[in-house]
Amino acid sequence: MRIAYQELTAAVSSALEQRGLTVRVQLQPIDPPRPWGVTSSACFTLGAQYAAAEIEAATAGLDKKAAKDTAGKLAREAGIKLAQETAEELEEGVNRIAQFEEN
């Protein structure tokens, strides 16, 4: 099965844009390469932006080091959450694209 990079990239970009987030999505093969697997760091890149309000509230009044540590932790957690939400949202569309590519 050939991976439809252009279609998948557009779908991920669209899902993120619907959340008000914009980043250049780049898909990479999963290592070790498999014909069906790709990955992207887009959601992790957007973690801090996605959790901006939460980070601002959680770091208010903290010293610089504590604020930086807290912000980093919350950004990582937000990146994971965003990736999970986006994957769930796109699962049906990705399956549809994959089936199309098989035919």
C-alpha positions as CSV (number, residue, x, y, z in Angstrom):
1,M,0.0,0.0,0.0
2,R,1.3,3.4,-0.9
3,I,1.0,6.1,1.7
4,A,-0.9,9.1,0.4
5,Y,1.4,11.8,1.9
6,Q,-0.3,14.8,0.3
7,E,-3.8,13.7,1.4
8,L,-2.7,12.8,4.9
9,T,-0.8,16.1,5.3
10,A,-3.8,18.1,4.2
11,A,-6.0,16.2,6.7
12,V,-3.7,16.8,9.6
13,S,-3.3,20.4,8.7
14,S,-7.0,20.9,8.4
15,A,-7.7,19.2,11.8
16,L,-5.1,21.5,13.5
17,E,-6.4,24.6,11.7
18,Q,-9.9,23.9,13.0
19,R,-8.4,24.3,16.5
20,G,-6.9,27.6,15.5
21,L,-3.4,26.1,15.2
22,T,-1.1,26.5,12.2
23,V,2.1,24.7,11.5
24,R,3.8,23.1,8.5
25,V,3.0,19.5,8.8
26,Q,5.7,17.1,7.6
27,L,5.1,13.4,7.6
28,Q,8.0,11.0,8.0
29,P,8.1,7.2,7.8
30,I,8.0,5.3,11.1
31,D,11.4,3.8,11.9
32,P,11.9,1.0,11.0
33,P,10.0,1.8,7.8
34,R,6.7,0.1,7.3
35,P,4.5,0.6,4.2
36,W,1.6,1.8,6.4
37,G,3.2,4.0,9.0
38,V,4.0,7.7,9.2
39,T,4.7,10.1,12.0
40,S,4.8,13.9,12.5
41,S,6.0,16.1,15.3
42,A,3.4,18.8,14.4
43,C,1.3,18.3,17.6
44,F,4.3,18.4,19.9
45,T,5.5,21.5,18.2
46,L,2.1,23.1,18.9
47,G,1.8,21.9,22.5
48,A,2.7,25.2,24.2
49,Q,0.4,27.1,21.9
50,Y,-2.4,24.7,22.4
51,A,-2.1,24.9,26.2
52,A,-1.2,28.7,26.4
53,A,-4.1,29.6,28.7
54,E,-3.4,26.7,31.0
55,I,0.3,27.5,31.1
56,E,-0.3,31.1,31.8
57,A,-2.6,30.3,34.7
58,A,-0.3,27.6,36.1
59,T,2.9,29.7,36.0
60,A,1.5,32.9,37.4
61,G,3.5,33.9,40.4
62,L,6.1,31.2,40.0
63,D,9.8,32.0,39.9
64,K,11.5,31.8,36.5
65,K,12.9,28.2,36.9
66,A,9.6,26.8,38.3
67,A,7.6,28.6,35.6
68,K,9.9,27.2,32.9
69,D,9.7,23.7,34.3
70,T,5.9,23.9,34.7
71,A,5.4,25.3,31.2
72,G,7.5,22.6,29.6
73,K,5.6,19.8,31.4
74,L,2.3,21.3,30.4
75,A,3.4,21.8,26.8
76,R,4.5,18.2,26.5
77,E,1.3,16.9,28.0
78,A,-0.7,19.2,25.7
79,G,1.2,17.9,22.7
80,I,0.4,14.4,23.6
81,K,-3.3,15.3,24.1
82,L,-3.5,17.2,20.8
83,A,-1.9,14.2,19.0
84,Q,-4.4,11.8,20.5
85,E,-7.4,14.0,19.7
86,T,-6.1,14.6,16.2
87,A,-5.5,10.9,15.6
88,E,-8.9,10.0,16.8
89,E,-10.5,12.6,14.6
90,L,-8.6,11.6,11.6
91,E,-8.8,7.8,12.0
92,E,-11.9,7.4,9.9
93,G,-10.6,9.7,7.1
94,V,-7.1,8.0,7.1
95,N,-8.7,4.6,6.9
96,R,-10.8,5.8,3.9
97,I,-7.7,7.1,2.2
98,A,-5.8,3.9,2.8
99,Q,-8.6,1.8,1.4
100,F,-8.7,4.1,-1.7
101,E,-5.0,3.6,-2.2
102,E,-5.3,-0.2,-2.0
103,N,-7.7,-0.2,-5.0
